[in-house]
Amino acid sequence: MIRAGEVVIRRGGTQDSESIAELHAHSWRTAYLGIVPEEALGDGMVGQRRELWELRLDADYGEPENTPELLVAERDGEPAGFVYLVPQPDGRVLIDNLHVRPGLTGGGIGRVLLAAARAFVAERHPGAELFLEVLRDNTRAIAFYEREGAVRVRAQEGVFPGGFLLPEYVYAWPGRSES
């Protein structure tokens, strides 16, 4: 557990699937409105996110070095954000999701989550490159990652639920991932 001011970072688990699904869907609807087609942000999104998180958090990935990690930020005992780290076969680690509850963005929770993610990767996967994919039009997220030292590696197209192809960038923190 990491404490940073009012924020506590803890490892997540199956008990978090409901709250993470709700936060994830709410964050998508807020951050991606006008970027992602509206049908990808529809009413069934909370249920889809719930199924996704139940599967992810209940799966057996085998060895610890292959197991994804959910880190949950709590403020006043409530989930305020999360980051999900997925080890890749090539030795890198993907930030598959980093979300802060809408209304709490801009208050440092994302920075604390990212620092916790980098520290976790440095401990569990020494020397691994930490990377993520971010929608090209998500300028707020891009500005955040660049302020936090990420380097744009390439442009590509990402596939979103419903089969939507959207332009995105890959950002990375090369080499050692500690902060």
N, C-alpha and C positions, 0 to 999 in steps of 0.2 A: 504494500500500500504506500502511496506517495501522497503527501499533503503539500499543497501550495496555496497559502491563504485560505480562502473559503472553499477551495476545491480539493476533493479527495479523489485520487485515481486508484482504482482497484481492478483486479482481474475479474472478468465477467464469466458467466456460466449459463447453464440451461435455464436457471431461474430468471434470467434477464431477457428471454426471448420476447415476451409480450411488450415490455417497456421499450426495448431497443427497436422493435418493429414499429411501434407508434412514433417514436422519435424520428426514426429513419424516414418514414412516409411523410411526416410533417415537414421535415427538413427538405426533402425532395420537392414537395409542393411549393415551398417558399423559395428555395434557391434556384430551382429549375423552371419556374413559371416564365414563359416567354422564350425559353431556350429549348425545352423538350416539348414535343407535341403533347397537347392536353390529354389525348387519350392514353398516354403513358402515365399520366398522373391522376387517373380516374379513381372512382369510389372504391374499387376492389384493391387498391394499392395496400392498405393496411393488412388485409388478409393475405395478400401475396408476400408482403414483407414478413408477416408472422410465420408463414410456412417456410420461407427462406431461412429465417433465424432459428427456428426450431430444428431444421435439418442441419444447419451449420454447427449449432452448439451441442447437438446430441451425437454427431458423427464421431466415429473412431478413426483417427488419422494415423494410428500406429505410433511410431517413434516421436518423442517430443520435438525433435528438429523438423518434423514434417507437419506438426500440429499448428493450425492458425491460433492466434491469440486475440481475444476481445479485451480491451481495456476500457473501463467505464469511468467517466468523470461524474462525480456526484457533488451537488451543492445543496446544503440543507437537507441531506438525506435523499434527495431526488435525482434521477439521472439527468445530467445537464449536457452530456455529449458522450461520444464513444469513438474509438478507432479500432479497426479490425485489420490485423496483420496476417498475411498469407505467404508462407515460405514457397518459393518457386523451385522447380527442378534444377534450374541453372545456378542456384545458390543465392540469388537475390531475394529480397522480401518486398512484397507488394502491400502498400496501404490500400486495401480494397475499399474501405470506407473511412472517412473522418467527418463526423457531423457534430455540430453544436446545436442545441435546441434553439429554434427561432425565438427571438426576443432576448437571448443571452449572447448572441454573436457580438464580437467586438470587445468583449470583456476579458480576454486572456485565456479562456477555457481551451480554445483550439491550440494555442501556443503550449499550454501545459500538457495537453494530450499528445501533441507532436513530440515534445521533449520526452515524455514517458515512452512513446513508441520508439524513439531513437535509442533511448537507454535500454529498453527491452531487447531491441535488435542487437545492440552492441554486446549485451550479455549472452543472449541465446545464439546469435549468429555472428560472431566476431568477424569484422572485415567485410561483411555483406553490404551490398548496395541496397539502400532503401529507395523505392520508387513508387510512383502513383500515376494514374491517368486522370486528367481533368478536362472537362468540356471546354473547348476553345472560347465559347462565349460566356463562360463563368469567370468573368474578369475579377470579381471580388476574391474568389478562391485562388486564382493565379497570382494576384498581388500578394496575398498572404504567403503562399508557398515561396515566392521569390524573396520576400522579406526574411523568410526563415532559412534562406540559403540554398534552396532547390535550384537546379539548373535544368533548363529545357533541353531535352535530349532529341526529341523528334515529334513530328505531327503524324497523326493517323486517324482512322475512322473507328469509332466505337459502336458497338451494337447494344441498343437499349431494349428493355422489355417491349414486346410487340414487334421486334425486328427493325426498329428505327436505327438508321445509320446516322451518326452525328460526328462532326469533326471534333477531335480532341488532341491534347498534347500529352506527352509523357515527360514527367519531371523526375529528377533523381537527386539524391544526396550521395555522390560517389564515395567509394571506399569505406572508411570507418564511419559508422552511423552514430557514434555517441555525440552528445551535444557539448 
